[in-house]
Amino acid sequence: MDDCGGAFTMGAICGTLFQSIIGFRNAPSGFQRRFYGGIMTVKNRVPQISGNFAIWGCLFSAIECTLIHFRSKEDPWNSILSGALTGGVLAARTGIPSMIGSATVGGIFLALVEGFGIMATRLHADAFAHHMQMYEMENLPEFHGLPPRARLGFTGAPVSTESVTVTRQCPPPSPGH
C-alpha cells in the first residue's frame, strides 16, 4: 500500500505542476484569466492523473510482491518484469499490439531505473570503501593521542600528529595598575 500512496502523491505533485502550466498557456490572455485557467485545469485533471498513478503503483507493487514470493529472490528482475507486466495489464482494453508496446515501454523504463539505481549504489560503495579506509587509518597507533573528532580533517585526510605550541605574548602591565 505504501507504493500506492507514493504513486498517488507523485501523480498529484507532478500533475499539479504540468497541468497548471498547460492551463496557464491555454487560457485567454491576461494574467488573472491565465492564473484562473491554470487553477481550473489542475482542479479538473489532477484527481484523474493521481488516481491513474495510484492504480499503476498498486498493480506494480502487487505484481512485484507476487514475483518475489514465487521466485524466492529479490533482485532487479522483479522490478523490470513488474513494470512490463503492469504496462501490459493496464493496456489490455486497447488490444494486443498496444499491450505489447506498453509492456515493452514499462520494462525498458524500469530497466533504466534499476540500472541507474545499481550504478548509484556502486558509486556510493566506492565512496564508502574510501571512508572505511580513512577510518582504519585513524585507528593507527600514531593517532591515539588525538581526541576522536580531531583525527580526521575536513576533507577526510588525516590531521598531522605534530603538536604546535602557541604562546601568547602579553604586554607588560602599565605602571598605574
VODO-50628 format. One record per atom (N, C-alpha, C): x, y, z; atom name. Coordinates in nm, 4 decimals. Atoms other than C-alpha are relative to their C-alpha. Layout:
residues N
REC     east    north       up atom
REC        X        Y        Z   CA
...
***
This chain:
residues 177
REC     east    north       up atom
REC   0.0814  -0.1190   0.0000    N
REC   0.0000   0.0000   0.0000   CA
REC   0.0860   0.1258   0.0000    C
REC  -0.0896  -0.1146  -0.0018    N
REC   0.2973   0.2285   0.0517   CA
REC   0.0285   0.0480  -0.1420    C
REC  -0.0256  -0.0377   0.1390    N
REC   0.3720   0.2209  -0.3216   CA
REC  -0.1204   0.0692  -0.0613    C
REC   0.1228  -0.0596   0.0528    N
REC   0.0101   0.3072  -0.3990   CA
REC  -0.0108   0.1463   0.0448    C
REC   0.0055  -0.1368  -0.0514    N
REC   0.0169   0.6157  -0.1760   CA
REC   0.1107   0.0870  -0.0557    C
REC  -0.1112  -0.0757   0.0578    N
REC   0.3581   0.7209  -0.3018   CA
REC  -0.0255   0.0361  -0.1448    C
REC   0.0318  -0.0271   0.1401    N
REC   0.2444   0.6902  -0.6622   CA
REC  -0.1100   0.1050  -0.0100    C
REC   0.1062  -0.1004  -0.0007    N
REC  -0.0723   0.8893  -0.5839   CA
REC   0.0580   0.1386   0.0265    C
REC  -0.0617  -0.1281  -0.0341    N
REC   0.1355   1.1648  -0.4245   CA
REC   0.0849   0.0523  -0.1147    C
REC  -0.0815  -0.0413   0.1136    N
REC   0.3800   1.1700  -0.7146   CA
REC  -0.0891   0.0492  -0.1137    C
REC   0.0935  -0.0435   0.1029    N
REC   0.0858   1.1944  -0.9570   CA
REC  -0.0613   0.1345   0.0335    C
REC   0.0592  -0.1272  -0.0411    N
REC  -0.0658   1.4781  -0.7549   CA
REC   0.0988   0.1149  -0.0170    C
REC  -0.1000  -0.1070   0.0090    N
REC   0.2572   1.6788  -0.7399   CA
REC   0.0360   0.0288  -0.1451    C
REC  -0.0380  -0.0203   0.1407    N
REC   0.3674   1.6239  -1.0998   CA
REC  -0.1188   0.0468  -0.0825    C
REC   0.1197  -0.0416   0.0723    N
REC   0.0112   1.6561  -1.2280   CA
REC  -0.0323   0.1457   0.0247    C
REC   0.0253  -0.1407  -0.0317    N
REC  -0.0346   1.9873  -1.0484   CA
REC   0.0974   0.0900  -0.0737    C
REC  -0.1011  -0.0806   0.0682    N
REC   0.2894   2.1208  -1.1903   CA
REC  -0.0298   0.0102  -0.1495    C
REC   0.0186  -0.0009   0.1449    N
REC   0.2257   2.0182  -1.5503   CA
REC  -0.1362   0.0560  -0.0402    C
REC   0.1328  -0.0477   0.0380    N
REC  -0.1489   2.0870  -1.5580   CA
REC  -0.0160   0.1493   0.0248    C
REC   0.0071  -0.1446  -0.0213    N
REC  -0.1052   2.4355  -1.4112   CA
REC   0.0680   0.0742  -0.1143    C
REC  -0.0679  -0.0624   0.1144    N
REC   0.1404   2.5182  -1.6895   CA
REC  -0.0876  -0.0098  -0.1248    C
REC   0.0861   0.0185   0.1172    N
REC  -0.0912   2.3727  -1.9555   CA
REC  -0.1218   0.0918   0.0080    C
REC   0.1161  -0.0869  -0.0173    N
REC  -0.3930   2.5573  -1.8140   CA
REC   0.0346   0.1463  -0.0152    C
REC  -0.0452  -0.1388   0.0116    N
REC  -0.1981   2.8819  -1.7903   CA
REC   0.0221   0.0366  -0.1463    C
REC  -0.0301  -0.0272   0.1413    N
REC  -0.0830   2.8559  -2.1528   CA
REC  -0.1249   0.0010  -0.0870    C
REC   0.1189   0.0117   0.0841    N
REC  -0.4248   2.7614  -2.2933   CA
REC  -0.1114   0.0977   0.0359    C
REC   0.1038  -0.0942  -0.0428    N
REC  -0.6265   3.0270  -2.1065   CA
REC   0.0070   0.1279  -0.0837    C
REC  -0.0028  -0.1283   0.0716    N
REC  -0.7268   3.3607  -2.2635   CA
REC   0.1046   0.0938   0.0605    C
REC  -0.1057  -0.0916  -0.0451    N
REC  -0.4795   3.6483  -2.2340   CA
REC  -0.0433   0.0771   0.1247    C
REC   0.0214  -0.0693  -0.1267    N
REC  -0.4464   3.8448  -1.9134   CA
REC   0.0415  -0.0908   0.1145    C
REC  -0.0564   0.0838  -0.1062    N
REC  -0.2686   3.7263  -1.6020   CA
REC  -0.1084  -0.0647   0.0855    C
REC   0.1038   0.0542  -0.0874    N
REC  -0.5819   3.6847  -1.3920   CA
REC  -0.0742  -0.1151  -0.0677    C
REC   0.0681   0.1072   0.0731    N
REC  -0.7558   3.4754  -1.6614   CA
REC   0.0905  -0.1222  -0.0142    C
REC  -0.0937   0.1119   0.0150    N
REC  -0.4442   3.2651  -1.7178   CA
REC   0.0184  -0.0738   0.1328    C
REC  -0.0147   0.0614  -0.1319    N
REC  -0.3996   3.2072  -1.3466   CA
REC  -0.1228  -0.0852   0.0328    C
REC   0.1239   0.0728  -0.0244    N
REC  -0.7647   3.1055  -1.3124   CA
REC  -0.0091  -0.1232  -0.0908    C
REC  -0.0009   0.1135   0.0922    N
REC  -0.7288   2.8805  -1.6204   CA
REC   0.0904  -0.1116   0.0497    C
REC  -0.0909   0.0994  -0.0572    N
REC  -0.4317   2.7065  -1.4584   CA
REC  -0.0615  -0.0709   0.1186    C
REC   0.0649   0.0584  -0.1180    N
REC  -0.6227   2.6535  -1.1338   CA
REC  -0.1126  -0.0951  -0.0412    C
REC   0.1130   0.0836   0.0438    N
REC  -0.9284   2.5166  -1.3151   CA
REC   0.0484  -0.1294  -0.0660    C
REC  -0.0533   0.1204   0.0636    N
REC  -0.7203   2.2758  -1.5238   CA
REC   0.0528  -0.0970   0.1055    C
REC  -0.0498   0.0849  -0.1093    N
REC  -0.5491   2.1471  -1.2093   CA
REC  -0.1173  -0.0660   0.0719    C
REC   0.1163   0.0511  -0.0726    N
REC  -0.8840   2.1083  -1.0345   CA
REC  -0.0727  -0.1100  -0.0779    C
REC   0.0722   0.0971   0.0824    N
REC  -1.0336   1.9150  -1.3262   CA
REC   0.0818  -0.1246  -0.0332    C
REC  -0.0796   0.1109   0.0536    N
REC  -0.7418   1.6932  -1.4315   CA
REC   0.0822  -0.0754   0.1041    C
REC  -0.0931   0.0635  -0.0941    N
REC  -0.5185   1.6208  -1.1307   CA
REC  -0.0609  -0.1177   0.0764    C
REC   0.0533   0.1197  -0.0672    N
REC  -0.7580   1.3866  -0.9449   CA
REC   0.0059  -0.1252  -0.0882    C
REC  -0.0067   0.1148   0.0909    N
REC  -0.7738   1.1616  -1.2513   CA
REC   0.1443  -0.0468  -0.0179    C
REC  -0.1416   0.0350   0.0168    N
REC  -0.3966   1.1735  -1.3028   CA
REC   0.0524  -0.0697   0.1254    C
REC  -0.0450   0.0608  -0.1263    N
REC  -0.3319   1.0965  -0.9343   CA
REC  -0.0558  -0.1405   0.0160    C
REC   0.0610   0.1326  -0.0077    N
REC  -0.5758   0.8065  -0.9441   CA
REC   0.0658  -0.0989  -0.0938    C
REC  -0.0683   0.0882   0.0952    N
REC  -0.4085   0.6648  -1.2546   CA
REC   0.1376  -0.0405   0.0517    C
REC  -0.1306   0.0318  -0.0583    N
REC  -0.0687   0.6869  -1.0868   CA
REC  -0.0163  -0.0997   0.1147    C
REC   0.0227   0.0907  -0.1129    N
REC  -0.2106   0.5160  -0.7762   CA
REC  -0.0321  -0.1409  -0.0491    C
REC   0.0318   0.1318   0.0559    N
REC  -0.3557   0.2327  -0.9855   CA
REC   0.1268  -0.0663  -0.0520    C
REC  -0.1252   0.0544   0.0524    N
REC  -0.0214   0.1893  -1.1599   CA
REC   0.0884  -0.0489   0.1153    C
REC  -0.0846   0.0369  -0.1140    N
REC   0.1667   0.1869  -0.8269   CA
REC  -0.0519  -0.1217   0.0740    C
REC   0.0597   0.1143  -0.0702    N
REC  -0.0758  -0.0581  -0.6665   CA
REC   0.0195  -0.1293  -0.0791    C
REC  -0.0157   0.1188   0.0835    N
REC  -0.0673  -0.3006  -0.9586   CA
REC   0.1466  -0.0413  -0.0084    C
REC  -0.1434   0.0278   0.0042    N
REC   0.3111  -0.2718  -0.9869   CA
REC   0.0445  -0.0689   0.1287    C
REC  -0.0391   0.0562  -0.1293    N
REC   0.3525  -0.3433  -0.6151   CA
REC  -0.0533  -0.1421   0.0177    C
REC   0.0587   0.1339  -0.0131    N
REC   0.1157  -0.6419  -0.6255   CA
REC   0.0744  -0.1011  -0.0870    C
REC  -0.0725   0.0915   0.0893    N
REC   0.2944  -0.7951  -0.9249   CA
REC   0.1408  -0.0253   0.0527    C
REC  -0.1362   0.0170  -0.0512    N
REC   0.6369  -0.7320  -0.7727   CA
REC   0.0020  -0.0918   0.1223    C
REC   0.0058   0.0876  -0.1182    N
REC   0.5401  -0.8929  -0.4402   CA
REC  -0.0285  -0.1445  -0.0399    C
REC   0.0295   0.1352   0.0482    N
REC   0.3972  -1.1909  -0.6278   CA
REC   0.1245  -0.0640  -0.0599    C
REC  -0.1229   0.0532   0.0598    N
REC   0.7187  -1.2317  -0.8277   CA
REC   0.1037  -0.0341   0.1068    C
REC  -0.0947   0.0273  -0.1090    N
REC   0.9291  -1.2078  -0.5123   CA
REC  -0.0386  -0.1294   0.0714    C
REC   0.0461   0.1214  -0.0686    N
REC   0.7163  -1.4767  -0.3499   CA
REC   0.0292  -0.1252  -0.0832    C
REC  -0.0160   0.1206   0.0815    N
REC   0.7249  -1.7208  -0.6419   CA
REC   0.1444  -0.0255  -0.0416    C
REC  -0.1397   0.0195   0.0393    N
REC   1.0881  -1.6608  -0.7420   CA
REC   0.0896  -0.0215   0.1213    C
REC  -0.0757   0.0122  -0.1257    N
REC   1.2085  -1.6596  -0.3784   CA
REC   0.1317   0.0755  -0.0040    C
REC  -0.1174  -0.0880  -0.0017    N
REC   1.4602  -1.3881  -0.4530   CA
REC  -0.0438   0.1417  -0.0333    C
REC   0.0308  -0.1406   0.0208    N
REC   1.4606  -1.0126  -0.4528   CA
REC   0.1156   0.0619  -0.0775    C
REC  -0.1030  -0.0559   0.0856    N
REC   1.6576  -0.8710  -0.7440   CA
REC  -0.0634   0.0972  -0.0996    C
REC   0.0546  -0.0980   0.0953    N
REC   1.6210  -0.6063  -1.0191   CA
REC  -0.0954  -0.0602  -0.1028    C
REC   0.0888   0.0615   0.0987    N
REC   1.4499  -0.8573  -1.2492   CA
REC  -0.1456   0.0061   0.0442    C
REC   0.1383  -0.0104  -0.0482    N
REC   1.1411  -0.8463  -1.0277   CA
REC  -0.0611   0.1342  -0.0395    C
REC   0.0512  -0.1324   0.0352    N
REC   1.1034  -0.4717  -1.0836   CA
REC  -0.0180   0.0145  -0.1502    C
REC   0.0083  -0.0115   0.1459    N
REC   1.1727  -0.4956  -1.4558   CA
REC  -0.1207  -0.0777  -0.0523    C
REC   0.1151   0.0804   0.0422    N
REC   0.9216  -0.7768  -1.5045   CA
REC  -0.1310   0.0612   0.0488    C
REC   0.1210  -0.0640  -0.0522    N
REC   0.6699  -0.5957  -1.2837   CA
REC  -0.0391   0.1200  -0.0843    C
REC   0.0293  -0.1149   0.0858    N
REC   0.6996  -0.2817  -1.4938   CA
REC  -0.0582  -0.0424  -0.1333    C
REC   0.0499   0.0492   0.1287    N
REC   0.6485  -0.4783  -1.8139   CA
REC  -0.1415  -0.0565   0.0152    C
REC   0.1330   0.0585  -0.0196    N
REC   0.3527  -0.6759  -1.6778   CA
REC  -0.1043   0.1060   0.0345    C
REC   0.0929  -0.1076  -0.0340    N
REC   0.1935  -0.3637  -1.5300   CA
REC  -0.0404   0.0776  -0.1245    C
REC   0.0313  -0.0702   0.1245    N
REC   0.2204  -0.1811  -1.8611   CA
REC  -0.0924  -0.0809  -0.0890    C
REC   0.0839   0.0863   0.0826    N
REC   0.0699  -0.4774  -2.0431   CA
REC  -0.1410  -0.0140   0.0540    C
REC   0.1329   0.0174  -0.0602    N
REC  -0.2171  -0.5290  -1.7982   CA
REC  -0.0829   0.1277  -0.0128    C
REC   0.0749  -0.1256   0.0076    N
REC  -0.3135  -0.1607  -1.7956   CA
REC  -0.0425   0.0339  -0.1431    C
REC   0.0360  -0.0254   0.1396    N
REC  -0.3245  -0.1565  -2.1769   CA
REC  -0.0859  -0.1118  -0.0584    C
REC   0.0731   0.1175   0.0492    N
REC  -0.5309  -0.4774  -2.2021   CA
REC  -0.1274   0.0371  -0.0752    C
REC   0.1257  -0.0368   0.0658    N
REC  -0.8504  -0.2963  -2.3049   CA
REC   0.0197   0.0552  -0.1404    C
REC  -0.0243  -0.0624   0.1307    N
REC  -0.6845  -0.1426  -2.6100   CA
REC   0.0508  -0.0973  -0.1047    C
REC  -0.0397   0.0999   0.0984    N
REC  -0.5746  -0.4654  -2.7784   CA
REC   0.1412  -0.0524   0.0207    C
REC  -0.1288   0.0693  -0.0133    N
REC  -0.2754  -0.6977  -2.8143   CA
REC   0.1179   0.0879  -0.0426    C
REC  -0.1160  -0.0822   0.0376    N
REC  -0.0455  -0.4602  -3.0104   CA
REC   0.0311   0.1086   0.1035    C
REC  -0.0206  -0.1029  -0.1019    N
REC  -0.0974  -0.1875  -2.7509   CA
REC   0.0552  -0.0608   0.1288    C
REC  -0.0525   0.0681  -0.1188    N
REC  -0.0356  -0.4361  -2.4688   CA
REC   0.1492  -0.0270  -0.0147    C
REC  -0.1416   0.0305   0.0239    N
REC   0.2940  -0.5419  -2.6252   CA
REC   0.0833   0.1272   0.0073    C
REC  -0.0726  -0.1274  -0.0038    N
REC   0.4003  -0.1808  -2.6760   CA
REC   0.0122   0.0548   0.1407    C
REC  -0.0033  -0.0511  -0.1374    N
REC   0.3066  -0.0767  -2.3228   CA
REC   0.0873  -0.0859   0.0903    C
REC  -0.0854   0.0892  -0.0791    N
REC   0.4757  -0.3833  -2.1742   CA
REC   0.1469   0.0266  -0.0305    C
REC  -0.1388  -0.0293   0.0385    N
REC   0.7922  -0.3048  -2.3703   CA
REC   0.0466   0.1303   0.0626    C
REC  -0.0366  -0.1298  -0.0580    N
REC   0.7931   0.0589  -2.2596   CA
REC   0.0147  -0.0117   0.1517    C
REC  -0.0086   0.0177  -0.1453    N
REC   0.7237  -0.0399  -1.8964   CA
REC   0.1252  -0.0751   0.0413    C
REC  -0.1207   0.0767  -0.0314    N
REC   1.0031  -0.2980  -1.8975   CA
REC   0.1264   0.0808  -0.0215    C
REC  -0.1187  -0.0823   0.0285    N
REC   1.2539  -0.0607  -2.0586   CA
REC   0.0138   0.1106   0.1040    C
REC  -0.0048  -0.1075  -0.0992    N
REC   1.1617   0.2215  -1.8215   CA
REC   0.0516  -0.0513   0.1346    C
REC  -0.0451   0.0549  -0.1287    N
REC   1.2046   0.0023  -1.5137   CA
REC   0.1420  -0.0533  -0.0080    C
REC  -0.1392   0.0431   0.0163    N
REC   1.5280  -0.1425  -1.6547   CA
REC   0.0933   0.1199   0.0142    C
REC  -0.0813  -0.1212  -0.0151    N
REC   1.6631   0.2131  -1.6819   CA
REC   0.0053   0.0445   0.1458    C
REC   0.0039  -0.0393  -0.1414    N
REC   1.5503   0.2952  -1.3283   CA
REC   0.0888  -0.0919   0.0834    C
REC  -0.0823   0.0958  -0.0749    N
REC   1.7092  -0.0225  -1.1899   CA
REC   0.1477   0.0152  -0.0346    C
REC  -0.1390  -0.0194   0.0421    N
REC   2.0260   0.0362  -1.3942   CA
REC   0.0632   0.1204   0.0666    C
REC  -0.0521  -0.1189  -0.0674    N
REC   2.0663   0.3873  -1.2572   CA
REC   0.0141  -0.0238   0.1499    C
REC  -0.0104   0.0330  -0.1422    N
REC   1.9996   0.2540  -0.9067   CA
REC   0.1235  -0.0825   0.0307    C
REC  -0.1196   0.0830  -0.0183    N
REC   2.2706  -0.0094  -0.9431   CA
REC   0.1256   0.0840  -0.0165    C
REC  -0.1159  -0.0854   0.0234    N
REC   2.5125   0.2486  -1.0837   CA
REC   0.0239   0.0916   0.1204    C
REC  -0.0145  -0.0880  -0.1161    N
REC   2.4450   0.4880  -0.7945   CA
REC   0.0493  -0.0774   0.1214    C
REC  -0.0445   0.0831  -0.1122    N
REC   2.4904   0.2060  -0.5435   CA
REC   0.1484  -0.0309  -0.0107    C
REC  -0.1430   0.0299   0.0179    N
REC   2.8273   0.1140  -0.6920   CA
REC   0.0857   0.1233   0.0233    C
REC  -0.0763  -0.1224  -0.0227    N
REC   2.9436   0.4755  -0.6919   CA
REC   0.0086   0.0312   0.1487    C
REC  -0.0010  -0.0256  -0.1438    N
REC   2.8419   0.5160  -0.3287   CA
REC   0.0806  -0.1053   0.0745    C
REC  -0.0794   0.1052  -0.0642    N
REC   3.0055   0.1839  -0.2412   CA
REC   0.1485   0.0342  -0.0069    C
REC  -0.1397  -0.0413   0.0111    N
REC   3.3378   0.3167  -0.3724   CA
REC   0.0314   0.1105   0.0998    C
REC  -0.0212  -0.1075  -0.0963    N
REC   3.2994   0.6309  -0.1620   CA
REC  -0.0001  -0.0554   0.1420    C
REC   0.0053   0.0608  -0.1323    N
REC   3.2074   0.4189   0.1409   CA
REC   0.1282  -0.0772   0.0289    C
REC  -0.1252   0.0743  -0.0181    N
REC   3.5139   0.1981   0.0858   CA
REC   0.1135   0.0962   0.0337    C
REC  -0.1026  -0.1003  -0.0289    N
REC   3.7320   0.5118   0.0822   CA
REC  -0.0165   0.0504   0.1435    C
REC   0.0251  -0.0455  -0.1361    N
REC   3.5668   0.6297   0.4041   CA
REC   0.0454  -0.1050   0.1013    C
REC  -0.0429   0.1065  -0.0904    N
REC   3.6287   0.2917   0.5683   CA
REC   0.1522  -0.0074   0.0069    C
REC  -0.1458   0.0000   0.0012    N
REC   3.9933   0.3076   0.4611   CA
REC   0.0521   0.1133   0.0885    C
REC  -0.0417  -0.1121  -0.0838    N
REC   4.0240   0.6503   0.6254   CA
REC  -0.0283  -0.0313   0.1475    C
REC   0.0342   0.0371  -0.1367    N
REC   3.8515   0.5151   0.9374   CA
REC   0.1041  -0.0959   0.0566    C
REC  -0.1023   0.0938  -0.0446    N
REC   4.1016   0.2297   0.9574   CA
REC   0.1323   0.0716   0.0231    C
REC  -0.1243  -0.0752  -0.0182    N
REC   4.3886   0.4766   0.9146   CA
REC  -0.0018   0.0775   0.1308    C
REC   0.0037  -0.0798  -0.1217    N
REC   4.2679   0.6877   1.2055   CA
REC   0.0149  -0.0860   0.1251    C
REC  -0.0183   0.0896  -0.1139    N
REC   4.2853   0.3827   1.4327   CA
REC   0.1438  -0.0489   0.0129    C
REC  -0.1410   0.0359  -0.0122    N
REC   4.6608   0.3507   1.3766   CA
REC   0.0557   0.0558   0.1308    C
REC  -0.0528  -0.0430  -0.1307    N
REC   4.8757   0.3891   1.6925   CA
REC   0.0404   0.1472   0.0054    C
REC  -0.0450  -0.1390  -0.0071    N
REC   5.0123   0.7320   1.5953   CA
REC  -0.1150   0.0992   0.0139    C
REC   0.1142  -0.0892  -0.0136    N
REC   4.6591   0.8770   1.6060   CA
REC  -0.0687  -0.0129   0.1352    C
REC   0.0704   0.0233  -0.1254    N
REC   4.5687   0.7531   1.9543   CA
REC   0.0115   0.1152   0.0987    C
REC  -0.0122  -0.1132  -0.0910    N
REC   4.6874   1.0715   2.1282   CA
REC  -0.0993   0.1104  -0.0301    C
REC   0.0923  -0.1061   0.0386    N
REC   4.4354   1.2868   1.9421   CA
REC  -0.1419  -0.0337   0.0438    C
REC   0.1403   0.0278  -0.0319    N
REC   4.0748   1.3272   2.0502   CA
REC  -0.0722  -0.0514  -0.1253    C
REC   0.0658   0.0636   0.1144    N
REC   3.8298   1.1343   1.8263   CA
REC  -0.0430   0.0966  -0.1095    C
REC   0.0485  -0.0901   0.1035    N
REC   3.6904   1.4410   1.6478   CA
REC   0.1132   0.0712  -0.0715    C
REC  -0.1125  -0.0691   0.0625    N
REC   4.0348   1.5807   1.5685   CA
REC   0.0837  -0.0925  -0.0862    C
REC  -0.0817   0.0960   0.0737    N
REC   4.1625   1.2680   1.3986   CA
REC  -0.0088   0.0180  -0.1502    C
REC   0.0154  -0.0204   0.1439    N
REC   4.0226   1.3453   1.0551   CA
REC  -0.0194   0.1479  -0.0281    C
REC   0.0179  -0.1379   0.0417    N
REC   4.0477   1.6777   0.8789   CA
REC  -0.1318   0.0176  -0.0719    C
REC   0.1269  -0.0313   0.0670    N
REC   3.7627   1.8468   0.6924   CA
REC  -0.0215  -0.0844  -0.1237    C
REC   0.0157   0.0761   0.1241    N
REC   3.8288   1.6606   0.3667   CA
REC   0.0131  -0.1496   0.0220    C
REC  -0.0143   0.1422  -0.0263    N
REC   3.8748   1.3254   0.5378   CA
REC   0.1456  -0.0426   0.0054    C
REC  -0.1422   0.0322  -0.0042    N
REC   4.2541   1.3438   0.5248   CA
REC   0.0461   0.0009   0.1453    C
REC  -0.0480   0.0027  -0.1379    N
REC   4.4432   1.2565   0.8424   CA
REC   0.0632   0.1330   0.0398    C
REC  -0.0571  -0.1219  -0.0536    N
REC   4.5400   1.5513   1.0588   CA
REC   0.1422  -0.0303   0.0443    C
REC  -0.1385   0.0185  -0.0405    N
REC   4.9084   1.5997   1.1324   CA
REC   0.0067  -0.0316   0.1489    C
REC  -0.0134   0.0388  -0.1407    N
REC   5.0207   1.4405   1.4579   CA
REC   0.1004   0.0876   0.0737    C
REC  -0.0963  -0.0875  -0.0660    N
REC   5.2835   1.7052   1.5257   CA
REC  -0.0761   0.1053   0.0784    C
REC   0.0684  -0.1009  -0.0797    N
REC   5.1807   1.9330   1.8083   CA
REC   0.0725   0.1332  -0.0144    C
REC  -0.0544  -0.1345   0.0118    N
REC   5.2305   2.3052   1.7829   CA
REC  -0.0387   0.0737   0.1269    C
REC   0.0266  -0.0759  -0.1210    N
REC   5.2651   2.5161   2.0963   CA
REC  -0.0032   0.1471  -0.0362    C
REC   0.0142  -0.1429   0.0273    N
REC   5.1388   2.8708   2.0684   CA
REC   0.0020   0.0703   0.1340    C
REC  -0.0053  -0.0789  -0.1227    N
REC   5.2404   3.1144   2.3395   CA
REC  -0.0447   0.1404  -0.0331    C
REC   0.0525  -0.1338   0.0232    N
REC   5.0672   3.4451   2.3723   CA
REC   0.0883   0.0989   0.0746    C
REC  -0.0832  -0.1043  -0.0599    N
REC   5.2849   3.7481   2.4335   CA
REC  -0.0918   0.1106   0.0511    C
REC   0.0815  -0.1062  -0.0583    N
REC   5.1069   3.9814   2.6731   CA
REC   0.0893   0.1210   0.0257    C
REC  -0.0817  -0.1188  -0.0301    N
REC   5.2245   4.3404   2.7064   CA
REC   0.0190   0.0124   0.1513    C
REC  -0.0212  -0.0159  -0.1450    N
REC   5.3761   4.4271   3.0438   CA
REC  -0.1076   0.0910   0.0593    C
REC   0.1033  -0.0844  -0.0620    N
REC   5.1327   4.5814   3.2915   CA
REC   0.0434   0.1459   0.0013    C
REC  -0.0311  -0.1439   0.0006    N
REC   5.1105   4.9588   3.2789   CA
REC   0.0352   0.0441   0.1421    C
REC  -0.0470  -0.0391  -0.1333    N
REC   5.2757   5.1465   3.5681   CA
REC  -0.1111   0.0435   0.0949    C
REC   0.1047  -0.0484  -0.0894    N
REC   4.9459   5.2864   3.7027   CA
REC  -0.0861  -0.1108   0.0571    C
REC   0.0883   0.1066  -0.0477    N
REC   4.7866   4.9479   3.7685   CA
REC   0.0673  -0.0850   0.0987    C
***
